[in-house]
Amino acid sequence: MTHARLLPVLALGLNALVWGLSWWPLRQLHGEGLHPLWSTACVFTAAWLCITLWRPMAWRGMRQHPELWWLLVASGLTNIGFNWAVTTGDVVRVVLLFYLMPTWSLFLAWWLLGERPTRAAMARMGLALLGVVLVLTTPDTPWPVPQSLSDVLALLGGLSFALTNVLLLRLQHTPEPSRMVAMFGGGSLMALLCAVLAQAWGLLPALTWDVAAGWPWVLVLTLAFLLGNLALQYGAARLSAHTTSMVMLAEVVFASVSSLSLGASTLTWRIALGGGLIVLAAWLASQAYQPHNASSPSPHEPRP
């Protein structure tokens, strides 16, 4: 692997590490009485404020390019789905279901961008889908269907993640700071809106958050997500969108090892085999890497 290729892959790996370990501080906040919707709102509001102070003119891009509001919504739903699911569900299962995202991306890019998938990409998609079927199938439910709210949230989060990725490719002509503001602002505004509505309708328990005990976790998550985003911008701008999505599957490994070590997941042969197929699909995609030339469009970060 050349130096020019190694650094972007390592940068994406750092972002995958951040997200692969994010379940732990999210669960610490949940244990302090803060629902994942509220913790997502707190963390992304703090990150959004940091970016706004760093690039105060970035909001102008939202007025000049109103299509960025679609990116805001898609990115916000991505983070709501993932954070809620990984906080309340089996971590390995949630992350594997979330990373059905490359399959969603393939279809969305075909539909919205006119990017017809190659036979090799279709084969890798089939391999990943087979892995997901194995993950969803259990002795109690022989059909591969979602079995809990966390399953549904993980699948919907992955779909939103894929839509975010495709929208970023369509909006690559917009200013990069404006895209960052849209993505972090989406995590903030969408989570806050959902939390307020759910609280008003009695769908969430009453807030009992110990602020003194919880704010360090909010700070850690905010700094980690900002660092991961910077690494992701560097890596994703130098790899193809499909390769970026597949390299990010390293998050599955980080999440699996950490959650199994800390007792937040249960490993069965179906999950192990299904996860292995998904990781194999990612490895095959990385072997198919082709560097961009100067005239190639530059893809951007798929998730803040």
C-alpha positions in Angstrom: 0.0 0.0 0.0 1.5 3.3 -1.1 1.9 6.3 1.3 -0.7 8.3 -0.5 -3.2 5.5 0.0 -2.2 4.5 3.5 -2.9 7.8 5.2 -6.5 8.2 3.9 -7.2 4.6 5.0 -5.7 5.3 8.5 -7.8 8.5 8.8 -11.0 6.6 8.0 -9.9 3.9 10.5 -9.6 6.6 13.2 -13.1 7.7 12.5 -14.3 4.1 12.6 -12.6 3.7 16.0 -14.4 6.7 17.4 -17.8 5.5 16.3 -17.0 1.8 17.1 -16.3 2.9 20.8 -19.0 5.5 21.0 -21.6 3.1 22.4 -19.7 3.0 25.8 -19.9 6.7 26.7 -23.5 6.8 25.4 -24.4 4.0 27.7 -22.7 5.8 30.6 -24.9 8.8 29.9 -27.9 6.5 29.7 -27.0 5.1 33.1 -26.9 8.7 34.4 -30.6 9.1 33.4 -30.1 10.7 29.9 -32.0 9.1 27.1 -30.0 8.6 23.8 -32.2 11.3 22.2 -31.1 13.8 24.8 -27.5 12.7 24.8 -27.4 13.0 21.0 -28.9 16.5 21.2 -26.3 17.6 23.9 -23.3 16.2 22.1 -24.1 17.4 18.6 -25.3 20.8 19.9 -21.9 21.3 21.6 -20.1 20.1 18.4 -22.2 22.4 16.2 -21.4 25.4 18.4 -17.7 24.6 18.1 -17.9 24.5 14.3 -20.1 27.7 14.2 -17.5 29.5 16.3 -14.7 28.2 14.0 -16.5 29.0 10.8 -19.2 31.6 11.7 -19.9 32.3 8.0 -20.8 28.7 7.2 -24.5 29.3 7.8 -24.5 31.5 4.7 -24.2 28.4 2.6 -27.4 27.1 4.1 -29.2 30.1 2.7 -27.4 30.0 -0.7 -27.9 26.3 -1.1 -31.3 25.3 0.5 -30.8 21.7 -0.7 -28.4 21.4 2.3 -31.4 21.2 4.6 -32.1 17.8 3.1 -28.6 16.8 4.2 -29.3 18.2 7.6 -32.4 16.0 8.0 -30.7 12.8 6.6 -27.6 13.3 8.8 -29.8 14.0 11.9 -31.8 10.8 11.4 -28.6 8.8 10.9 -27.3 9.8 14.3 -30.6 9.4 16.1 -31.0 5.9 14.7 -27.5 4.7 15.4 -27.1 6.3 18.8 -30.4 5.2 20.1 -30.0 1.7 18.8 -26.4 1.2 20.0 -27.3 2.5 23.5 -30.3 0.2 24.1 -29.6 -2.9 21.9 -27.0 -5.6 21.4 -24.0 -3.6 20.1 -22.7 -6.1 17.6 -26.1 -6.8 16.2 -26.9 -3.1 15.9 -23.6 -2.2 14.2 -24.0 -5.1 11.7 -27.5 -4.1 10.8 -26.5 -0.4 10.5 -23.9 -1.4 8.0 -26.3 -2.7 5.6 -25.7 0.9 4.5 -23.4 0.0 1.6 -26.3 -1.9 0.0 -28.6 1.0 0.5 -25.9 3.3 -1.0 -25.6 1.1 -4.1 -29.3 1.4 -4.9 -29.6 5.1 -3.9 -26.6 6.0 -6.1 -28.1 4.0 -9.0 -31.4 5.8 -8.5 -30.2 9.4 -7.7 -26.8 9.6 -9.3 -27.2 7.2 -12.2 -24.2 5.2 -11.1 -24.9 1.7 -12.4 -23.2 -0.9 -10.1 -20.7 -3.3 -11.6 -21.0 -7.1 -11.3 -18.3 -7.1 -8.7 -20.1 -4.5 -6.6 -23.3 -6.6 -6.9 -21.5 -9.7 -5.8 -20.1 -7.9 -2.7 -23.5 -6.6 -2.0 -24.9 -10.1 -2.1 -22.2 -11.3 0.3 -23.1 -8.5 2.7 -26.8 -9.3 2.5 -26.2 -12.9 3.2 -24.4 -11.9 6.3 -27.3 -9.6 7.4 -29.7 -12.5 6.8 -27.7 -14.7 9.2 -27.6 -11.9 11.8 -31.3 -11.4 11.7 -32.2 -15.1 11.8 -32.4 -16.7 15.2 -33.8 -20.1 16.5 -36.9 -18.3 17.8 -37.5 -16.3 14.6 -36.5 -18.4 11.6 -37.3 -15.5 9.2 -34.8 -12.7 8.9 -36.9 -9.9 10.2 -36.2 -7.1 12.8 -37.0 -8.3 16.3 -36.8 -5.2 18.4 -36.9 -1.4 18.3 -33.1 -1.3 18.2 -33.1 -3.5 15.1 -35.5 -1.2 13.4 -33.5 1.9 14.4 -30.3 0.4 13.2 -31.8 -0.4 9.8 -33.4 3.0 9.4 -30.2 4.7 10.6 -28.2 2.8 8.0 -30.7 3.8 5.3 -30.4 7.5 6.4 -26.6 7.1 6.4 -26.7 5.9 2.8 -28.9 8.8 1.8 -26.5 11.2 3.6 -23.6 9.7 1.6 -25.4 10.1 -1.7 -26.5 13.7 -0.9 -23.0 14.6 -0.1 -21.9 13.5 -3.6 -24.7 15.5 -5.1 -23.9 18.5 -3.0 -20.1 18.5 -3.5 -20.3 21.9 -5.2 -21.4 23.5 -1.9 -18.9 25.0 0.6 -17.4 22.3 2.9 -17.9 24.3 6.1 -21.6 24.6 5.2 -21.9 20.8 4.8 -20.2 20.3 8.2 -22.7 22.8 9.8 -25.6 21.0 8.1 -24.4 17.6 9.3 -23.7 18.5 12.9 -26.7 20.8 13.0 -28.8 17.9 11.8 -27.7 15.8 14.7 -28.5 18.6 17.1 -31.8 19.9 15.7 -33.3 16.6 14.8 -32.4 14.9 18.1 -33.7 17.9 20.0 -36.9 18.0 18.1 -37.5 14.3 18.5 -36.6 14.4 22.2 -38.9 17.3 23.0 -41.8 15.7 21.1 -41.3 12.3 22.7 -41.0 13.8 26.1 -44.2 15.8 25.6 -46.1 12.7 24.4 -44.9 10.7 27.4 -42.8 8.3 25.3 -39.6 9.0 27.3 -39.1 8.7 31.0 -38.8 11.9 33.1 -35.3 13.4 33.0 -33.2 12.5 36.0 -29.8 13.4 34.6 -27.0 14.1 37.1 -25.3 16.9 35.2 -22.2 16.9 37.4 -21.6 13.2 36.7 -22.6 13.3 33.0 -21.0 16.4 31.5 -17.5 14.8 31.2 -19.0 12.1 29.0 -20.6 14.8 26.8 -17.3 16.6 26.5 -15.5 13.3 25.6 -18.0 12.5 22.9 -18.0 16.0 21.5 -14.2 16.1 21.2 -14.1 12.5 19.8 -16.7 13.2 17.1 -15.0 16.5 16.1 -11.6 14.7 15.8 -13.2 11.8 13.9 -14.9 14.2 11.5 -11.6 15.9 10.7 -10.0 12.5 10.0 -13.0 11.5 7.9 -12.8 14.7 5.8 -9.1 13.9 5.0 -9.7 10.2 4.2 -13.0 10.4 2.3 -11.8 13.1 0.0 -9.1 10.8 -1.3 -11.0 7.6 -1.7 -14.0 6.6 -3.8 -17.4 6.7 -2.1 -17.8 3.0 -2.3 -14.3 2.3 -0.9 -14.9 4.9 1.9 -18.1 3.1 2.9 -16.4 -0.3 3.0 -13.3 0.9 4.9 -15.6 2.4 7.5 -16.8 -1.2 8.2 -13.8 -1.4 10.4 -16.2 0.1 12.9 -17.8 -3.4 13.1 -14.5 -4.8 14.4 -13.9 -2.1 16.9 -17.5 -2.2 18.2 -17.5 -6.0 18.4 -14.3 -6.4 20.2 -15.0 -3.7 22.7 -18.7 -4.7 23.4 -17.9 -8.4 23.7 -15.0 -7.6 26.1 -17.2 -5.5 28.3 -20.3 -7.8 28.2 -22.5 -5.5 26.1 -23.0 -8.2 23.3 -23.6 -11.9 23.0 -21.7 -13.7 20.2 -23.5 -16.6 18.5 -22.3 -18.6 15.5 -24.9 -16.9 13.3 -23.7 -13.4 14.3 -20.0 -14.5 14.0 -20.6 -16.0 10.5 -22.8 -13.2 9.3 -20.4 -10.5 10.6 -17.5 -12.4 9.0 -19.3 -12.2 5.6 -19.9 -8.5 6.0 -16.2 -7.9 6.8 -15.1 -10.1 3.9 -17.3 -8.0 1.6 -15.5 -4.9 2.9 -12.1 -6.5 2.4 -12.9 -7.4 -1.2 -14.0 -3.8 -1.8 -10.7 -2.5 -0.5 -8.8 -4.8 -2.9 -10.8 -3.3 -5.7 -9.6 0.3 -4.9 -8.8 2.6 -7.8 -7.3 6.0 -7.0 -9.0 9.1 -8.2 -7.4 11.1 -11.0 -7.4 14.8 -11.1 -10.6 15.1 -13.0 -12.5 12.7 -10.7 -15.2 14.2 -8.5 -14.2 14.3 -4.8 -16.6 12.4 -2.5 -17.0 13.7 1.0 -17.5 12.5 4.6 -20.5 10.1 4.9 -21.1 10.8 8.6 -20.1 13.5 11.1 
